[in-house]
Amino acid sequence: MRLLILGAGGFIGRTAVREAAAAGWEVTGLVRTGEAARRVAEAGGTPHRFTVTDPGTWAETARDARAVIDLIQPRLPARMTRRAARQVGAARRETTSGVLRTLGSLPADRCPLLVSVSGVDDLDPGEERTVSHTSPLRTAPYGFARIGLPVRRLIEQSGLPAVHVYLGNMVYGPGKGFGDVIVPGLARRRIPVLGSGNNRLPIVHVEDAARALVHVAGLDGVAGRSFVATDGTATTLGELFGETARLLGAPAPRRLPRWLTAAAVGGVAAETLTLDTAADVSALAETGFVLRHPSIREGLPATLEEVNR
Ligand SMILES: NC(=O)c1ccc[n+]([C@@H]2O[C@H](COP(=O)([O-])OP(=O)(O)OC[C@H]3O[C@@H](n4cnc5c(N)ncnc54)[C@H](OP(=O)(O)O)[C@@H]3O)[C@@H](O)[C@H]2O)c1
């Protein structure tokens, strides 16, 4: 089975290439730089240089693939303000339009399934404070849903076969925001817990995020469906940061009063990181998906071992 991964040189993308190759897929990683191409090859995939908005550079590669996982995301600023979210949102809509144009140029019977990736901010947790595969989409802007919801609308308007996977608001693991910033910050007591830290933040280890996407790409009859891909635990932000600090042998992290959080990380990131909701992952489990890191008890030691390697 042939799988295309867009944004294959990124945090989740390169892990998805590695996990898909290990699971026996023939994986093509679409990238725009030589450095990203090297990462794809190292992870066991075949790199293909492309310009996402130019179908001529990748439509033939997409033809007859089983699925395309879209992990393209522009570089995020250190502070995710509403203004920054508008810019990132416009860039995401532009790249998504390029993806849809390319897939739409293929005959319907040779067009791969689009696996669209976002975060659980897009889903309305309702009075039960739980997000699931049946949750309605939010109607009022909240956190990264400002970016994700317009992208989903574009996909739905295209009429192309697509499945929507909602990852935990924090994908943790070695690299990027968690391994490269939060872990060293907690080690030096420079990263505080935002607010009380009592919010249940949906999280998932990067390997399980990548494995879930690859798993969904291989399922039959999932076009039009949504899946929530988190570890399904009710881990709070305070527990995540506190346990990481403890494993690092560092002092417990400070707490930043809630009214200062928006100034520190930007209002949009503050909403995303202080989200309080449980996550129901039963739809994914019913398709046979089994987590490798079912909680931070397994995921954090594995992460820190990699970070310290
Ligand atoms: N990380 C999380 O905590 C998290 C949580 C929930 C949902 N998600 C979702 O998961 C997806 C991937 O996240 P990530 O953390 O893996 O992001 P990432 O590490 O920033 O990777 C994004 C990738 O997109 C590529 N890219 C950016 N602009 C592009 C363009 N115009 N054309 C082609 N490629 C482009 C980048 O390529 P270069 O290497 O060339 O820059 C990079 O490889 C996003 O949709 C995000 O919303 C992530």
The ligand as a Tripos MOL2 file, in Angstrom:
@<TRIPOS>MOLECULE
LIG
   48    52     1     0     0
SMALL
NO_CHARGES

@<TRIPOS>ATOM
      1 N1          2.5910   19.3520   17.4180 N.am      1 LIG1
      2 C1          1.4600   19.3880   18.1110 C.2       1 LIG1
      3 O1          1.4740   19.5030   19.3680 O.2       1 LIG1
      4 C2          0.1260   19.2700   17.4110 C.ar      1 LIG1
      5 C3         -1.0550   19.1810   18.1670 C.ar      1 LIG1
      6 C4         -2.2820   19.0520   17.5040 C.ar      1 LIG1
      7 C5         -2.3140   19.0510   16.1130 C.ar      1 LIG1
      8 N2         -1.1520   19.1730   15.4010 N.ar      1 LIG1
      9 C6         -1.2370   19.2200   13.9460 C.3       1 LIG1
     10 O2         -0.2950   18.3400   13.3520 O.3       1 LIG1
     11 C7          0.1980   18.8960   12.1300 C.3       1 LIG1
     12 C8          1.7180   18.8120   12.0660 C.3       1 LIG1
     13 O3          2.2840   19.3520   13.2270 O.3       1 LIG1
     14 P1          3.8410   19.2790   13.5080 P.3       1 LIG1
     15 O4          3.9950   19.5840   14.9360 O.co2     1 LIG1
     16 O5          4.4300   18.0410   12.9350 O.co2     1 LIG1
     17 O6          4.3660   20.5300   12.6270 O.3       1 LIG1
     18 P2          5.8630   20.8940   12.1500 P.3       1 LIG1
     19 O7          6.8890   20.1150   12.9080 O.co2     1 LIG1
     20 O8          5.9610   22.3750   12.1990 O.co2     1 LIG1
     21 O9          5.9020   20.3870   10.6510 O.3       1 LIG1
     22 C9          5.2180   21.0800    9.6690 C.3       1 LIG1
     23 C10         5.7820   20.6880    8.3160 C.3       1 LIG1
     24 O10         5.0950   21.4440    7.3170 O.3       1 LIG1
     25 C11         6.0250   21.8150    6.3290 C.3       1 LIG1
     26 N3          5.5670   23.0160    5.6290 N.ar      1 LIG1
     27 C12         5.2910   24.2250    6.1380 C.ar      1 LIG1
     28 N4          4.8760   25.0740    5.1870 N.ar      1 LIG1
     29 C13         4.9160   24.3610    4.0240 C.ar      1 LIG1
     30 C14         4.6160   24.6840    2.6690 C.ar      1 LIG1
     31 N5          4.1780   25.9020    2.2950 N.pl3     1 LIG1
     32 N6          4.7960   23.7250    1.7310 N.ar      1 LIG1
     33 C15         5.2200   22.4930    2.0840 C.ar      1 LIG1
     34 N7          5.5320   22.1250    3.3360 N.ar      1 LIG1
     35 C16         5.3700   23.0610    4.3030 C.ar      1 LIG1
     36 C17         7.3020   22.0820    7.0800 C.3       1 LIG1
     37 O11         8.3430   21.9310    6.1310 O.3       1 LIG1
     38 P3          9.8390   22.4800    6.3640 P.3       1 LIG1
     39 O12        10.5040   21.3560    7.1440 O.co2     1 LIG1
     40 O13        10.3360   22.6390    4.9770 O.co2     1 LIG1
     41 O14         9.7030   23.7720    7.1200 O.co2     1 LIG1
     42 C18         7.2730   20.9860    8.1400 C.3       1 LIG1
     43 O15         7.8920   19.8090    7.6840 O.3       1 LIG1
     44 C19        -0.3830   20.3050   12.0300 C.3       1 LIG1
     45 O16        -1.5060   20.2540   11.1910 O.3       1 LIG1
     46 C20        -0.8390   20.6090   13.4210 C.3       1 LIG1
     47 O17        -1.9510   21.4690   13.4350 O.3       1 LIG1
     48 C21         0.0590   19.2670   16.0150 C.ar      1 LIG1
@<TRIPOS>BOND
     1     1     2 1
     2     2     3 2
     3     2     4 1
     4     4     5 ar
     5     4    48 ar
     6     5     6 ar
     7     6     7 ar
     8     7     8 ar
     9     8     9 1
    10     8    48 ar
    11     9    10 1
    12     9    46 1
    13    10    11 1
    14    11    12 1
    15    11    44 1
    16    12    13 1
    17    13    14 1
    18    14    15 2
    19    14    16 1
    20    14    17 1
    21    17    18 1
    22    18    19 2
    23    18    20 1
    24    18    21 1
    25    21    22 1
    26    22    23 1
    27    23    24 1
    28    23    42 1
    29    24    25 1
    30    25    26 1
    31    25    36 1
    32    26    27 ar
    33    26    35 ar
    34    27    28 ar
    35    28    29 ar
    36    29    30 ar
    37    29    35 ar
    38    30    31 1
    39    30    32 ar
    40    32    33 ar
    41    33    34 ar
    42    34    35 ar
    43    36    37 1
    44    36    42 1
    45    37    38 1
    46    38    39 2
    47    38    40 1
    48    38    41 1
    49    42    43 1
    50    44    45 1
    51    44    46 1
    52    46    47 1
@<TRIPOS>SUBSTRUCTURE
     1 LIG1         1 GROUP 0 **** ****
